[in-house]
Amino acid sequence: GKLHLVLRDGRHFLESEDATLLAHLCSHDEVVECLVSAGALERTAEVDSTQVEKLKSAAHKLGFPLLQEYEFRRDREDTNPHLPAVLRPSVNLRPYQQRALSKMFSMDDVAKS
């Protein structure tokens, strides 16, 4: 989980805390074809949203599995409006539902797949 494929504001970004790891991955031809631009801090690169599956496949072949994330708290309201949902007080989550939700929304306000 050192490389993250993050969906933010309807755009995909390839991110890593390790700039050298990201630079190594971005030096491969298959990966370069999928990128739109590299970030100023060199810890993020924008990915062409139509090439996400190709990028995931290329990273997997190179031995770098990507952890997919969706930053739902930082998503803009104009692109994805807030959906108000209210559960009835009588609704109870089943134990397997609680486990699944806790794994998906564990930390960092980021949904993980």
N, C-alpha and C positions, 0 to 999 in steps of 0.2 A: 503494500500500500504506500509506496513512496511517490507514485505518480497518480495524479488526480485528473479526471476529466470532469470539469465543472460546467453545469448549465446555469448561466446567469444572464438575466434580461434577454432571453431568447437566443443567446449566442453561446457557443461552446469554447472553453478555454482548457488548455493543457497546462497544469501547474505542478510544481515540485518545490520543496524546501531546499533541495540540493540542485544548485544551478548547473553543476557539471554533469549530473545525471540527465537533466533536461537537455543540455547542449549535446550530449552523446546521442540521445534518442533523436533529436532534431537534425542530426547530421546524416541520417539514413534517407536515401532517395524516396522510398515509399512514404515516409513520414513527411518529408518536405512538401510533397505533392498535396498533402492534406492541410497544410498550414496557410493561414491568411497573413499573419504577422507575428513577430516576436515582441514581447513586452519590453518596456524600458528597463525594468529591473532584472531581466533575463531569468526570471523565475516563472514566467507565464508566457504562453504563446496562444494566439487565437487560432481556432480550428474552423475550417470550412464546414458548416453544419451538414452539408450534403455528403461529406467525406468521413463522417464519424465512424461508421462501421469499418471502413477501410483502415482508418487509423488504429482502431482497437485490434484489428487483425494483425496489422504490421507490428504493433507494440507487443502483442502476445508472441508472435514468431521470434522476436528479438529477446524474449524472456523478461519483458517489463509489463506485467498485467496492470491495467488501469482500474482504479477505483472510481466509479461514477457517482457524482454528487449533484444535488440540485439545491442551490441556495435560495430556499423559499422565503426566508425572512428579508433578504436583500433584493428580492424581485420587485420591479416597479409596478405600481398600481395601474398605470395606463396600459401596460402590455398584458397584464394578468390581473384583472380586478379581483378584489377580495370577495370570496364566496361565503356569505354568512350561513352558518349551519348550527342548529341548536338540537341537541339530543334531549329526548324526553327523560325526565328524572328516573323513570323505571328501566331505562336501558342499562345493562351491565355488560362490560366486556368479558369475554371468555378468557381463560388463562393463556391459551395459545395466541389470541389476538393481542393481549397485553405484551407478551414476549416479542411478537413480531414488530409491534409499534416501538417498543423500547430499543430494539436493534436498529430499526430504520431511522429513528429520530434520537439517537443516543446523545449527541453532543454537538457543539459548534453551530447550532441552528442550521444544520445542513442535512438534507435527506440523503441517505446512502442506499445504493442498490446492491 
